[in-house]
Amino acid sequence: MKKNYGIWITGASSGIGKAVAIEFTKIGYKVFASSRNSVDLERLNKELPEEQSVEIMPCNVASHSNVDNTFKKIISKSKLGCLINNAGITTFKLSEENSIREIEDIISTNLLGSIYTIKTVLPHFIENGGGTIINVLSVVARQVYTKSSAYSASKAGLLAYSNSLREEVRKHNIRIINILPGATETQMWPKKLREEFSSMMMTAQNVARTIVWAYLNEGNAVVEELVVKPITGDLK
Ligand SMILES: NC(=O)c1ccc[n+]([C@@H]2O[C@H](COP(=O)([O-])OP(=O)(O)OC[C@H]3O[C@@H](n4cnc5c(N)ncnc54)[C@H](OP(=O)(O)O)[C@@H]3O)[C@@H](O)[C@H]2O)c1
């Protein structure tokens, strides 16, 4: 993979996205880090040695125009070699309790937001003769969980979209990598559940290292889909 090509990570201000950003900067990649809140991104840079700092690119992926403008800013600085669709939200509520607004937010961020970024980078990747798109999905894309209906729909939707897209873009040397993590200790989980189950969750760094490994796996093989779970299995 060309190290002089940048890596754009959405949702890079905390949890898995932040850990992925740190892992890539450690090995010398240029990282463009997005999330809605730029204060948290600035905090990330304060935690990193100066030579490892990320380029802060605030972006709400649920807004197509925001995604488009952010992409223009990124490519004015560097070519892009990889997009990591990691930004994601959920509510942990029963379907009957979820408001329409909450459902719209989940679908707009997790599914439409990722499609917006993919659509935005595709012409650039085609022009460059290749690129990598990594989607941070979830085990919910393949397994049934309650209190996750809109979230599951968003992740399964992106899985289906990406699997179809992959067949269309093989000829352009574009790799589509779907990562399906199980429970990971991040602030996505409500505080109480996080405290109760933290010993049965992966760390964000565990998952990040798997993502970086999948990206760096060069040659004629592509990791198309990867399930990563805690060694203790699913939360019960
Ligand atoms: N934690 C788990 O158990 C688990 C398991 C499987 C998959 N995942 C997936 O992993 C990904 C990362 O989640 P996480 O667990 O690391 O949670 P997290 O710590 O809450 O991180 C979510 C990140 O997404 C950003 N974000 C949310 N809405 C956004 C938007 N509209 N536009 C841009 N950025 C947005 C947040 O920053 P701002 O709020 O500042 O925008 C934050 O940086 C998600 O896609 C999640 O579905 C998590």
The ligand as an ORCA input file, in Angstrom:
! r2SCAN-3c Opt
* xyz 0 1
  N     -18.540     -0.866     20.451
  C     -18.989     -2.008     19.937
  O     -19.307     -2.974     20.673
  C     -19.098     -2.170     18.456
  C     -19.289     -3.457     17.927
  C     -19.406     -3.622     16.565
  C     -19.311     -2.532     15.729
  N     -19.132     -1.288     16.241
  C     -19.065     -0.179     15.303
  O     -17.831      0.489     15.449
  C     -17.975      1.835     14.993
  C     -17.340      2.759     16.020
  O     -18.100      2.709     17.212
  P     -17.442      2.792     18.664
  O     -17.895      1.605     19.397
  O     -16.001      3.085     18.593
  O     -18.282      4.018     19.273
  P     -17.906      5.493     19.747
  O     -16.742      5.464     20.673
  O     -19.192      6.060     20.214
  O     -17.428      6.230     18.402
  C     -18.326      6.658     17.421
  C     -17.619      7.689     16.566
  O     -18.500      8.075     15.485
  C     -18.585      9.495     15.446
  N     -19.873      9.871     14.847
  C     -21.123      9.612     15.287
  N     -22.029     10.147     14.456
  C     -21.330     10.747     13.453
  C     -21.692     11.467     12.285
  N     -22.984     11.710     11.970
  N     -20.716     11.938     11.494
  C     -19.414     11.720     11.788
  N     -18.996     11.041     12.862
  C     -19.952     10.567     13.699
  C     -18.388      9.952     16.902
  O     -17.929     11.295     17.010
  P     -18.925     12.565     17.065
  O     -20.024     12.221     18.032
  O     -18.064     13.720     17.499
  O     -19.417     12.764     15.670
  C     -17.281      8.993     17.317
  O     -16.022      9.467     16.857
  C     -19.467      2.070     14.796
  O     -19.782      2.004     13.415
  C     -20.098      0.895     15.522
  O     -21.355      0.556     14.973
  C     -19.015     -1.083     17.589
*
